[in-house]
Amino acid sequence: MKTRFVLINTSHAGNVGAAARALKVMGFDDLVLVAPRWDNVLRREETIQRASGALDVLHNARIVSTLDEALDGMTHLCATAMTPRDFGPPTMAPRSYFDLLLKNEQTSEPVLGPATENTQNSTAEGTGVAFLFGSERFGMRNEDVYRCHVALSIPTNPQFGSLNLASAIQVIAYDWRQALGGFAVQEATPVRPLADAAAVAAMLGHWEQALTAVGFLDPAAPKKLMPRLNQLFNRAELGAEEIHILRGVAKAMLEAAEAAKGPKR
């Protein structure tokens, strides 16, 4: 599903760079700025620094003069508003609305919200979803909110709901990506060869000497201490480095036991 993020009258260059970064990490790259404060905002040093490497998003971003230009080809419009309007589209939390939107898209049913001039036949031409964000100081204008299908409101602390523009974009981008299926967690898969049986047996022999030296193991009545340790270390699936550490511990115990005996006469 085509996705576009539209920033209206953005006044801080750093927020444009941070927005590009937020979009890139969530796999989006369609960013349009409507009449930003700086005509050269995409090339400003603060923008580039805050993008933190998302230069391709900045390179592909467009600056337009009007919201109509920014919404070209978009079929579903989502405003972002911290406070509900008395008139206009319904106000909903992003996650619950995204579930509804995708469900309706799959069943070809009309999604809730007012029809606008931007609405096209989504089943015939595909759906383009646009997320609209207003200026840092004033938010979105009522007339821009009114033309949208929904006003998304991020659930926040009722006593302090002020979100930085780039932070709000990150939350919306994350929730939308999750609704679309998300990304798999990149799990570390280190290659750690396991110690062979001979190395484990040699380490256990070293520990048996050390445990005897410190008085923890009675050779005359060992019971099942060593077999139990053997099972414990087998479950741990030790690597060569762990074997080296454990033998170092055994060596230290032997040296401590020898030192405790005092000097030889």
C-alpha positions in Angstrom: 0.0 0.0 0.0 1.5 3.3 -1.1 2.3 5.5 1.9 3.1 9.2 2.1 4.1 11.5 5.0 3.1 15.1 4.5 4.6 17.9 6.7 2.7 21.2 6.5 4.5 24.5 7.2 7.4 22.8 9.1 9.4 25.5 10.8 12.4 23.6 12.2 15.0 22.1 9.9 16.1 19.6 12.4 12.6 18.1 12.5 12.7 17.5 8.8 16.0 15.5 9.2 14.6 13.6 12.2 11.4 12.8 10.2 13.5 11.4 7.4 15.3 9.2 9.9 12.1 8.0 11.5 10.7 7.1 8.1 13.8 5.2 6.9 14.0 3.0 10.0 10.3 2.0 9.4 10.9 1.4 5.7 9.1 4.4 4.2 10.6 7.0 1.9 7.8 9.2 0.5 8.1 12.5 2.3 6.5 15.7 1.0 6.9 19.2 2.6 4.2 21.8 2.1 5.5 25.3 2.2 8.2 24.8 4.8 9.9 27.8 6.5 13.1 27.2 4.6 13.2 26.8 0.8 16.5 25.0 1.1 15.5 22.9 4.2 16.5 19.6 2.6 20.0 20.8 2.2 20.5 22.6 5.5 23.3 21.3 7.8 20.9 20.8 10.7 18.6 18.7 8.5 21.4 16.5 7.2 22.8 16.0 10.7 19.5 15.0 12.2 18.8 12.6 9.4 21.6 10.4 10.7 22.3 8.7 7.4 18.7 8.8 5.9 20.0 10.9 3.1 18.2 8.9 0.4 14.9 9.9 2.0 15.9 13.6 2.0 17.1 13.2 -1.6 13.7 11.8 -2.7 11.7 14.3 -0.6 9.7 16.9 -2.4 8.8 20.5 -1.5 5.5 21.8 -2.9 3.5 25.0 -2.4 0.1 23.6 -1.7 -1.5 20.7 0.1 -3.3 19.7 -3.0 0.0 19.1 -4.7 1.2 17.0 -1.8 -1.9 14.8 -1.9 -1.8 14.0 -5.6 -2.5 10.3 -6.0 -3.5 9.8 -2.4 -6.9 8.1 -1.7 -7.0 8.1 2.1 -6.1 11.0 4.3 -5.1 10.8 7.9 -4.8 14.0 9.9 -2.9 14.1 13.2 -4.4 16.1 16.0 -3.7 16.1 19.7 -7.2 17.5 20.6 -10.5 16.4 19.0 -12.4 18.8 16.8 -16.0 19.6 17.4 -16.6 19.1 13.7 -14.9 17.0 11.1 -13.6 13.4 10.9 -13.7 11.0 13.9 -10.8 11.1 16.2 -9.2 7.6 16.8 -6.0 6.0 18.1 -3.6 5.0 15.3 -3.5 1.2 16.0 -7.2 0.7 16.3 -7.9 2.8 13.2 -5.2 1.0 11.1 -6.7 -2.3 11.9 -10.1 -1.0 10.7 -8.6 0.6 7.6 -6.8 -2.6 6.5 -9.8 -4.8 7.2 -12.0 -2.6 5.1 -9.4 -2.5 2.4 -9.3 -6.3 2.2 -13.1 -6.5 2.1 -13.5 -3.5 -0.3 -15.9 -1.9 2.2 -15.9 1.9 2.6 -13.8 3.0 5.6 -15.4 5.4 8.1 -14.8 9.1 7.7 -16.0 11.8 5.2 -15.6 11.4 1.5 -13.4 14.0 0.0 -12.3 15.1 -3.4 -9.2 13.1 -2.9 -11.1 9.8 -2.5 -10.9 7.5 -5.5 -11.9 4.0 -6.2 -9.3 2.2 -4.1 -10.1 -1.3 -5.4 -9.6 -0.1 -9.0 -6.5 2.0 -8.6 -5.0 1.0 -5.3 -5.0 2.8 -2.0 -2.6 5.6 -1.3 -2.5 6.6 2.4 -1.2 10.0 3.4 -0.4 11.0 7.0 -0.6 14.8 7.5 1.3 16.7 10.2 0.9 20.3 10.9 3.4 22.9 11.9 5.3 22.6 15.2 3.6 25.7 16.7 0.1 25.5 15.5 -0.6 22.0 14.4 -3.0 21.4 11.6 -5.5 24.0 10.4 -9.1 23.0 10.8 -9.8 23.2 7.1 -7.0 20.7 6.4 -8.3 18.4 9.1 -11.9 18.6 7.7 -10.8 17.1 4.4 -9.4 14.0 6.0 -11.0 10.7 6.7 -9.8 10.5 10.3 -7.9 12.5 12.9 -5.3 10.3 14.5 -4.6 11.0 18.1 -1.6 9.3 19.8 -2.7 8.1 23.3 -0.5 10.0 25.8 -0.3 11.1 29.4 -3.5 13.2 29.9 -1.4 15.6 32.0 1.3 16.0 29.3 0.5 15.1 25.8 3.0 17.3 23.9 5.0 15.3 21.4 7.8 16.6 19.2 6.9 16.5 15.5 9.6 14.0 14.7 8.6 11.8 17.7 4.9 11.8 16.5 6.0 10.8 13.0 8.0 8.0 14.5 5.1 6.7 16.5 2.7 6.8 13.5 5.3 5.3 11.2 5.9 2.4 13.7 2.2 1.7 14.2 1.5 1.7 10.5 4.5 -0.5 9.8 3.3 -3.0 12.4 -0.2 -2.9 11.0 1.3 -3.8 7.6 3.0 -6.7 9.0 6.1 -5.2 10.6 9.7 -6.3 10.3 11.2 -9.5 11.8 13.5 -8.9 14.8 17.1 -9.1 13.7 18.4 -11.7 16.1 22.2 -12.1 16.6 23.4 -15.4 15.4 27.0 -15.6 16.6 29.1 -18.6 15.5 30.3 -20.2 18.7 31.9 -23.6 18.3 31.2 -25.9 21.2 33.9 -27.4 23.2 34.4 -31.1 22.5 34.0 -33.9 25.1 37.8 -34.1 25.7 38.0 -30.4 26.6 35.0 -30.7 29.0 36.5 -33.8 30.6 39.9 -32.1 31.1 38.2 -29.1 32.6 36.2 -31.3 35.0 39.4 -33.0 36.0 41.0 -29.6 36.8 37.9 -28.7 38.8 38.0 -31.9 40.7 41.6 -31.2 41.8 40.6 -27.6 42.8 37.5 -28.6 44.7 39.5 -31.2 46.6 42.2 -28.6 47.4 39.8 -26.1 48.9 38.0 -28.8 50.9 34.7 -28.7 49.0 35.1 -32.3 47.6 36.0 -35.2 49.8 37.8 -37.8 47.5 36.8 -40.5 50.0 33.1 -39.7 49.6 32.7 -37.8 46.4 29.1 -38.9 46.0 27.7 -37.6 42.7 29.2 -34.1 42.7 31.4 -34.5 39.6 28.7 -36.3 37.5 26.2 -33.6 38.5 28.7 -30.9 37.5 29.3 -32.8 34.2 25.6 -32.7 33.5 25.4 -29.0 34.4 28.2 -28.1 32.0 26.7 -30.2 29.3 23.5 -28.3 29.6 25.4 -25.0 29.4 26.9 -26.1 26.0 30.3 -24.6 26.8 32.5 -23.0 24.2 36.2 -22.9 24.1 36.3 -19.5 25.8 34.1 -20.7 28.7 36.3 -23.7 29.1 39.3 -21.4 29.3 37.5 -19.2 32.0 36.5 -22.2 34.1 40.0 -23.7 34.0 41.3 -20.3 35.1 38.9 -20.4 38.1 40.2 -23.9 39.0 43.8 -22.7 38.7 43.1 -19.8 41.0 41.5 -22.1 43.6 44.5 -24.4 43.5 46.9 -21.4 43.9 44.8 -20.0 46.8 44.7 -23.4 48.5 48.5 -23.7 48.2 49.1 -20.2 49.5 46.9 -21.0 52.5 49.2 -23.8 53.5 51.9 -21.3 54.2 55.6 -21.5 53.2 57.2 -24.9 53.0 59.7 -25.7 55.7 
